[in-house]
Amino acid sequence: MYSTCFVHSFRAAGSSSLLRASMTRNVGVLPVLMRNVRQNTTATPRETSPAHEEILVSQRAKRPLSPFMIYKPQLTWYMSFGHRVTGAGLAVGLYGVAASYALGGPDSDTLVAAVSTLPQAVKLTGKFCISYAFTYHVFNGIRHLIWDTSKGLTNKAVIRTGQTVLVLSTLSSLVLCMI
């Protein structure tokens, strides 16, 4: 049975001398491997005792259901998510405005007239949101560039730079809103 498979494989190898040499050298291993496969497939599963089942059930009851029950969320998690969201939001806004302008959307005078009719609180809130997304993404990007130089990667430095990014983003956004 094995010899016919080997002969067919040998013929399929054709003129490749390396493959032919390898197959002739390993021909004695094939029956041993096939015997091991047959022995492993006929093995019966081990029986578990009721005591083992009770131990497994008690262990499963103590396991947490998700990683959020194990790990405490850290500042870097939130800042990483914020960096991605602000980057995506800024890109969507930029490409949306560019596409609108390219496709013949409203001209600048119409947009300025529409924004000037809005209440002052809405204008300030909009300016703050856009400026905060921009400044946060810029400052956090600089922080990532510093990390790329292998500096500031200790836990204390990561937390300190994260807090610095948040403070700088807030202050610069407030300044930009007042302009």
TAQUIHU-V468273 format. One record per helix or strand of 3 or more residues. SS is the DSSP state (helix for helix, strand for strand). FROM is the first residue (numbers start at 1). TO is the last residue. If there is no record, write none. Layout:
[[SS FROM TO] [SS FROM TO]]
This chain:
[[helix 2 13] [helix 17 25] [helix 27 41] [helix 50 62] [helix 67 69] [helix 75 102] [helix 108 116] [helix 120 148] [helix 155 178]]
